Amino acid sequence: MGGLFRRRHGNMLFLSRSEVLDQVASDIIAGLPASLTTRRPVLIYCGVHKRFGMSWLRRGYKIAIQTEQMYDENGRALWGARSERNRKNIRSACRWADCILDLSAANKRYYDEAGLTAKAPGKVVYGPHIFPTHRMSYVSPDRESLIFFGHVEGSRREDLIANLTEFSVDRAELGTYADQLRDQIRPHLGVLNLHFEDGVYTEAPRLLASYLCGKPVVSERLGSEFVAGTHYHLIGSDAAFRARDIFENFSDLVSERFTFRGFLRSLLRDDVQDKEP
């Protein structure tokens, strides 16, 4: 098991078990107002398909963020559901956490089948509620290529990139995170999102990283909360790539429905201290 990564925002402590998941914590924090905090300690465990062990014994209100794709929108089992280790760690998180934020509503089937919905109705909140409070600004590109970040070699993504004719694609160096990754994203036309496995689902953390850099997303089909041609450009579409319009539409949606601050306020209510309206 890897080390424990920690990031603090006021009275909230974000914990994760890998650099990739620490990037998720960093990006969530980047979208929070400096004035936002909580009256009591809040522990936020990013990526609870990983084992947190004794870290669950820390004192405070515990929020578990579940990032793995268990099922796609058509009910197809994905890698998360096929891993017994993932399922075991998520069940453990359900026992220890006060609330589970699962980024995909399609994963509800997992909690239902595992009997976790019946045991603790209302404990799981679904949706990509990780986006910034304020609308981000579109950043005009210096390059006419997309960028992809994530694992490529030996995966279906390698073939998809090789056969993509609509756009040229640059790849971020594997293992690039935080400010270095953001510096690589910003000059590009947009961010390319390709699924690890065939299906219909949303990689919310990649969309968050893209949004923070002012970039629209070009993607295979995402979950139904995002509309192709409106909130992202669908690969293979005959429509023109309207980068700024796509970005602004995406910004409208996530700033109204999927902010982390809104999630905290609905969950903790008077415990949340925030000078901003």
N, C-alpha and C positions, 0 to 999 in steps of 0.2 A: 504494500500500500504506500502511495506517495505521501509527501508531507502535507501539512495543513496550511493553506493559504488564508490570510486574514486581511480584511479591509474594513475600516470603520467609517461610519457617517453619523456623527452625533452619538446618540445612545444605541445605534444599530450596529451590530457586528456581523459582517458577511463572512462566511466560512466556505471553503471549497477544497477539493482534493486533487486538482490538476490545474495546469496553466490555462488550458482551454476554458475551464469553468471559472477560474479566477478572472479571466477576461470578461465573462458574463457579469460577474459581480462588479468589476470595474466600470463596465458600460452602463449598468443600472444606476450606479452611484453618480456617474457623469450626467445623468438626466434628472437628478434630484436637486431641488433648491437648497442652497447652503443653509437656509433657515429651518429646514424641515428636520425634526427629531421626534423622539418619543419620550414620554415621562418615565417609563420603565425600560429596562434593558430588553432589547429585541434581538434574537439570534436568527440569522437568515442563512440556511444551509443550501448552497447552490449545487444542484446536480446530485440528488439523493439516490440515484442508481449506484453511486459510490458509497462505500462503507465509512461512516463517521465514528463508529465505536464509542469510546468514552466521551467524545465531544458532545454527545447528546445529554450528558450530565451537567452541562453548564447551566447556570441559573438565568432565567429570563423567558419571555414569550418566544416560542419557537415556530418559525415559518420554514417549511421545506419546499424548495423550488424543484419541480420534477421536469427535467429537460428532455428525457429520452422519448423517442417515438415508439409507442407500443403497437398501435394500430393506425392505419390510414383511414381516410374518410369513407372508404368503401368496405371497411371492416376487415381488411387484409392484415394479418399478423406481420409485424416488422421485427427488426433485430432486437428491439427492447423486450418484446414479449417472448422471444425465443431464448433469452438468457435467464437461466435460473438464478444466477448471481444478481442480476438486475432486479428480478422479481422479489428476491429475498430482501435486498436492501431497501426497496420501496416499501415493502410490508413493514420493515423495521421503522422506517420514517413515519409511517402512518400511526404506529404505536406511540412514538416519542413526541411527534410534532403536535402543536396546537392547531395548525392549519397547513394544508398542502395546496400549493399553487402549481397545478399542472398546466403547462403551456399549450396543451392540445386537447380540445374537447373530444376529439376522436378517441382519446385514451380512456374515456369513461367506461368503455367496455371492460377494460382490465380491472378496474375497481369493483365493478358489478360482479364479474366472474370470480374474483378473489373473495367476495363477501365483505369487502371493506366498506362499500356504500351502505349496506344494511347495518353494519356495526356502528358506524359514525356518520349518520346522514348530515350533510351540510359541511362536513370537515374539508372536503376537497372543492376548491374553486378552479374553474377551467377558463382558459383563455390566455393569450399572450400579454398579460398585464405587466409589462416590463419597460414600457416606453417613457420618454421624457415628459415632464410636465409642460414645458414650453415647446412651441413649434420650432423646429430646426430650420435653418435657412438653406436653400438650394445652393450648391457650390458648382460654379461653371467649370467644365473640364479643361485641362491643358492637353489631354491626349484623346484620341478618337478610338480608344480601346476600352474594353471592360476589364475588370480584375476579378480573379477568383482566389479566395483564400480557404484553405482546408486541404484535406488529404485527397490526392489525385492518383498517384501511381498505382497501377494494378487494379483500379476500381472502374465502375461503369462511367465515372466522370471523365476518365482519360479519353475514352472513345467519343463521348459526347462533345468534349472540347475540340478534339481532332476533326470532327465532322460538322462543327458549327460554321455555317457560311455567312450568317447575317452580321457577325461582329468578329473583330479580332480580339484575342483574349491574352492578357498577361496573368501570370501566376505570382502570388505573394510567396515568398520563401517560407517553406514549412517551418513552424516554430517561431514565427514572428507574432508578437503580441503588443497590446497596449499602444503607446504613442508611436512606436515604430510601425505597427500595422496601420494605424490611422494615417500616418505620413505617406504610406504606400497607396492607400485607397483614394485620398483626396484628389490627386491629379486626373483620375480616370473618368471616363464617360458614365460609368455606373458599375454596379457589382453584379456579377453572375452568380446565380444560386442554382446549384445542381443537387439533386437528391442523392444521398448515399445508396439508397435502394429504391427501385421503381415503386411509385405509389403517389397518392395525393395527400400531401401534408405540408406543414409550414415549419421552416427552420427559423423560429423567431429570434434566437440570438444573432444569427447572421444578418437578419433584417434590421435588428437594433444597431449593430455595428455599422451597417451601411447608412442608416438614417442619421446617426451621430456625425457622420462625415459629409452629410448633405448630398447623398447619392441615391438615385433611383435604382430599382432592382429589376434585372432581367432574369426570368426564372422558368423552370418547369412549373406545372400547375400546382398552386398552393391551396391551403385549406380554404373553406368557403367564406371565412371572415374577410378574405382579400379577393377582390374581383379582378380577373385578368383584363388588361386593357384600361383599367381605371386606377388600380393601386400598384400594379406592376406590369411590365411588358412580358407577354407570354412568348417563349421560344417557339419559333415556327409560325407566328402570327403574320398575316399579310398587312396588318396595320403598320403605319409609320411609328417609329420610336419617338414619342413625345416626352423627352426626358424631364423637363421642368413640370409639365402638367401631371405626369405620373407621380413625381415626387410630392407636389402640392396636394394631390388627392390622397396620397398615403398619409401625409402629415395631418390632414383634416381628420382622417379616421382614427389614427392612433392617439392623437392628442385629445380626442373627445371620448374614446371608449377604452383605451388600453394603457393607461398610465399606471406606473407603479405607485405614485402618490395617491391616485384615486383608489387603488386596491388597498393600500394601507389605511386610508381614511374609512373605507367601508368596513374594514376588518377590526380596527382598533379604536375607531371613533374618537372619543375625548382624550385618549392617550396620545394622539398625534398632535404635536405642536408645530404650527406653521404660520409664519407671519404673512405669507402671501394668501390672497383670497382663493 
